[in-house]
Amino acid sequence: MCENTGDTPRVVLLDIEGTTLPVAFVHKVLFPYARQYLPTLLAQRATDPAVAEALAQTRQLAPDVAPQLQLERWMDEDAKVAPLKALQGLCWEQGYRQGDLVADLYADVVPCLRALKAAGLVLAVYSSGSEPAQRLIYGYTHQGDVTDLFSAFFDLRVGGKKEAASYRHILEETGWQAGDVLFLSDVVAELDAAAQAGLQVCQIARPEDGTVAGTHHRVAASLPDAVRLFGLPGGA
């Protein structure tokens, strides 16, 4: 781990998968649930504006493939495309509201975030999952609804997470200063992009997820360890 050489952050921007939520929950619970429920969603809610828009976007991106087949291909590839993420979010909404799904956040996450919030830090989320899907994850956890911890949610609307321009869009939209923002993620390429945009960054390499630590950024094994590196409350 490297020493913190930047200013003390005022904003903490968080990835979800591998950072606050186990990768296994996404890949072994959420993704299979969406795959199972997607055909029913498309059949029963085809005239729903959100479903219709996602299907129209799918046809635009893959005009020669039946939409459901293309969506299944994207799921096989874990593609980060907006129409798929929107439809997955709708599937998960059903699951959360029926009690089929409850987000299993890492045990250190909520106490750490509450300490940061109480100290006046601004907390926000940036994930490839749609904003509604992000709100569902934090709205249905074993610790209850914790969405009130966050001031903003960002998804592919601002761009891909491995593109520096996406983080600049977030800064433009919020008025945050780049050096005031700490971005936490398990993915080195995302941290590279955020750092290019001037954000402070730290990799969350949780042993439970088997995350391989990079060599160019600060590394922590948990959220408390990460915020401690930057002189923030809530550290271990």
C-alpha positions as CSV (number, residue, x, y, z in Angstrom):
1,M,0.0,0.0,0.0
2,C,1.1,3.5,-0.8
3,E,0.9,6.5,1.5
4,N,-1.8,9.0,0.9
5,T,-0.3,12.0,-0.8
6,G,-3.5,13.8,-1.9
7,D,-6.0,16.1,-0.1
8,T,-8.5,14.5,2.3
9,P,-11.5,13.5,0.1
10,R,-14.9,15.2,0.6
11,V,-16.7,12.8,-1.7
12,V,-16.6,8.9,-1.8
13,L,-17.7,7.4,-5.1
14,L,-18.3,3.7,-4.8
15,D,-18.4,0.8,-7.2
16,I,-20.8,-2.0,-6.1
17,E,-19.7,-5.5,-7.3
18,G,-16.6,-6.6,-5.5
19,T,-16.5,-3.4,-3.5
20,T,-19.6,-3.2,-1.3
21,L,-21.3,-6.5,-2.5
22,P,-19.7,-9.9,-3.1
23,V,-19.2,-10.8,-6.7
24,A,-20.8,-14.1,-6.0
25,F,-24.2,-12.4,-5.2
26,V,-24.2,-10.7,-8.6
27,H,-23.1,-13.7,-10.7
28,K,-24.7,-16.5,-8.8
29,V,-27.9,-14.8,-7.6
30,L,-28.8,-11.7,-9.6
31,F,-27.7,-12.7,-13.1
32,P,-29.4,-16.1,-13.0
33,Y,-32.6,-14.6,-11.6
34,A,-32.7,-12.0,-14.4
35,R,-32.1,-14.7,-17.0
36,Q,-34.9,-16.8,-15.7
37,Y,-37.4,-14.0,-15.4
38,L,-36.6,-12.1,-18.6
39,P,-38.8,-14.1,-21.0
40,T,-41.8,-13.5,-18.7
41,L,-41.0,-9.8,-18.4
42,L,-40.8,-9.4,-22.2
43,A,-44.1,-11.3,-22.7
44,Q,-46.1,-9.7,-19.9
45,R,-44.8,-6.1,-20.1
46,A,-44.0,-5.6,-23.7
47,T,-46.1,-2.3,-23.8
48,D,-44.5,-1.0,-20.6
49,P,-42.6,2.2,-21.8
50,A,-39.4,1.1,-20.1
51,V,-39.5,-2.3,-21.6
52,A,-40.5,-1.0,-25.0
53,E,-37.6,1.5,-25.0
54,A,-35.1,-1.1,-24.0
55,L,-36.3,-3.4,-26.8
56,A,-36.1,-0.6,-29.3
57,Q,-32.5,0.1,-28.3
58,T,-31.7,-3.6,-28.6
59,R,-33.1,-3.6,-32.1
60,Q,-31.0,-0.6,-33.0
61,L,-27.8,-2.1,-31.7
62,A,-28.5,-5.6,-33.2
63,P,-31.0,-5.1,-36.1
64,D,-30.5,-8.6,-37.6
65,V,-31.1,-10.5,-34.3
66,A,-34.3,-11.2,-32.4
67,P,-34.2,-9.0,-29.3
68,Q,-34.6,-11.8,-26.8
69,L,-31.8,-13.8,-28.4
70,Q,-29.5,-10.7,-28.5
71,L,-30.3,-10.0,-24.8
72,E,-29.3,-13.6,-24.0
73,R,-26.1,-13.2,-25.9
74,W,-25.3,-10.1,-24.0
75,M,-26.0,-11.9,-20.7
76,D,-23.6,-14.7,-21.8
77,E,-20.9,-12.0,-22.5
78,D,-21.7,-10.0,-19.4
79,A,-22.0,-7.0,-21.8
80,K,-22.2,-3.5,-20.3
81,V,-25.0,-2.3,-22.6
82,A,-27.8,0.0,-21.4
83,P,-30.9,-1.9,-22.7
84,L,-29.8,-5.1,-21.0
85,K,-29.0,-3.4,-17.8
86,A,-32.4,-1.7,-17.8
87,L,-34.2,-4.9,-18.3
88,Q,-32.2,-6.8,-15.7
89,G,-33.1,-4.0,-13.3
90,L,-36.8,-4.5,-14.0
91,C,-36.4,-8.3,-13.4
92,W,-34.6,-7.6,-10.1
93,E,-37.3,-5.1,-9.0
94,Q,-39.8,-7.9,-9.2
95,G,-37.5,-10.2,-7.2
96,Y,-36.8,-7.7,-4.5
97,R,-40.4,-6.7,-4.1
98,Q,-41.5,-10.4,-3.9
99,G,-38.9,-11.1,-1.3
100,D,-37.0,-13.4,-3.6
101,L,-33.9,-11.2,-3.5
102,V,-32.1,-9.6,-0.5
103,A,-28.7,-7.9,-1.1
104,D,-25.9,-9.4,0.9
105,L,-23.5,-6.5,1.5
106,Y,-20.2,-7.0,3.1
107,A,-20.4,-6.7,6.9
108,D,-18.1,-3.7,7.0
109,V,-19.9,-1.6,4.4
110,V,-22.9,-0.1,6.2
111,P,-21.1,0.8,9.5
112,C,-18.3,2.4,7.5
113,L,-20.6,4.4,5.2
114,R,-22.7,5.6,8.2
115,A,-19.5,6.9,9.8
116,L,-18.5,8.7,6.7
117,K,-22.0,10.2,6.2
118,A,-22.1,11.3,9.9
119,A,-18.8,13.0,9.4
120,G,-20.2,15.1,6.5
121,L,-18.8,13.1,3.5
122,V,-20.9,12.9,0.4
123,L,-21.4,9.3,-0.7
124,A,-22.4,8.3,-4.3
125,V,-22.5,5.2,-6.4
126,Y,-21.2,4.5,-9.9
127,S,-22.0,1.1,-11.4
128,S,-22.6,-0.5,-14.8
129,G,-26.0,-1.6,-13.4
130,S,-28.8,0.8,-14.0
131,E,-29.6,3.4,-11.5
132,P,-32.9,1.8,-10.5
133,A,-31.0,-1.5,-10.0
134,Q,-28.5,0.2,-7.8
135,R,-31.3,1.7,-5.7
136,L,-32.8,-1.8,-5.3
137,I,-29.6,-3.3,-4.1
138,Y,-29.3,-0.7,-1.4
139,G,-33.0,-0.6,-0.7
140,Y,-33.3,-4.3,0.1
141,T,-30.4,-5.4,2.2
142,H,-30.1,-7.5,5.3
143,Q,-29.4,-4.2,7.1
144,G,-32.6,-2.7,5.7
145,D,-33.0,0.2,3.3
146,V,-29.8,2.2,3.2
147,T,-30.3,4.3,0.1
148,D,-30.5,7.4,2.2
149,L,-26.7,7.1,2.7
150,F,-26.2,8.2,-0.9
151,S,-26.6,11.6,-2.5
152,A,-26.3,10.4,-6.1
153,F,-26.3,7.3,-8.4
154,F,-24.6,7.1,-11.7
155,D,-24.8,4.4,-14.4
156,L,-24.0,3.9,-18.1
157,R,-25.8,7.2,-18.8
158,V,-22.6,9.0,-18.0
159,G,-20.5,6.5,-20.0
160,G,-18.5,3.3,-19.4
161,K,-16.5,2.9,-16.2
162,K,-13.2,2.3,-18.0
163,E,-13.4,5.7,-19.8
164,A,-11.9,8.8,-18.2
165,A,-14.6,11.0,-19.9
166,S,-17.3,9.3,-17.8
167,Y,-15.7,10.5,-14.6
168,R,-15.4,14.0,-16.1
169,H,-19.1,13.9,-16.9
170,I,-19.8,13.1,-13.3
171,L,-17.7,16.0,-12.2
172,E,-19.5,18.4,-14.6
173,E,-22.9,17.1,-13.5
174,T,-22.2,17.5,-9.8
175,G,-19.8,20.4,-9.6
176,W,-17.4,18.3,-7.5
177,Q,-13.7,19.1,-7.8
178,A,-11.7,16.1,-9.1
179,G,-9.2,16.1,-6.3
180,D,-12.0,16.0,-3.6
181,V,-13.4,12.7,-4.9
182,L,-12.2,9.3,-3.9
183,F,-13.3,6.5,-6.2
184,L,-13.3,2.9,-4.7
185,S,-13.4,-0.1,-7.1
186,D,-12.0,-3.6,-7.4
187,V,-11.2,-3.1,-11.1
188,V,-7.9,-1.6,-12.0
189,A,-9.0,-0.4,-15.4
190,E,-11.8,1.6,-13.8
191,L,-9.3,3.1,-11.3
192,D,-7.0,4.0,-14.2
193,A,-9.8,5.9,-15.9
194,A,-10.8,7.7,-12.8
195,A,-7.2,8.7,-12.0
196,Q,-6.8,10.1,-15.6
197,A,-9.8,12.3,-14.8
198,G,-8.0,13.6,-11.6
199,L,-9.9,11.6,-9.0
200,Q,-8.2,10.0,-6.0
201,V,-8.5,6.2,-6.2
202,C,-8.1,3.1,-4.2
203,Q,-8.5,-0.6,-5.2
204,I,-10.7,-2.8,-3.0
205,A,-9.1,-6.2,-3.2
206,R,-11.2,-8.4,-1.0
207,P,-9.8,-11.8,-0.2
208,E,-13.3,-13.3,-0.3
209,D,-13.6,-12.3,-4.0
210,G,-10.1,-13.4,-4.9
211,T,-9.4,-10.0,-6.3
212,V,-5.9,-9.6,-7.7
213,A,-4.2,-6.5,-6.4
214,G,-2.8,-4.1,-8.9
215,T,0.5,-2.3,-8.7
216,H,-0.3,1.3,-9.7
217,H,-2.8,2.4,-7.1
218,R,-3.4,2.2,-3.4
219,V,-4.9,-1.1,-2.3
220,A,-7.1,-2.1,0.6
221,A,-8.8,-5.3,1.7
222,S,-12.0,-3.6,2.9
223,L,-13.8,-0.3,3.0
224,P,-12.6,0.6,6.5
225,D,-9.0,-0.1,5.4
226,A,-9.5,2.1,2.4
227,V,-10.9,5.1,4.2
228,R,-8.2,4.8,6.9
229,L,-5.6,5.2,4.1
230,F,-7.1,8.6,3.2
231,G,-7.5,9.8,6.8
232,L,-11.3,9.4,6.8
233,P,-13.5,8.2,9.7
234,G,-14.9,4.7,9.6
235,G,-11.5,3.1,9.2
236,A,-10.5,-0.2,10.8
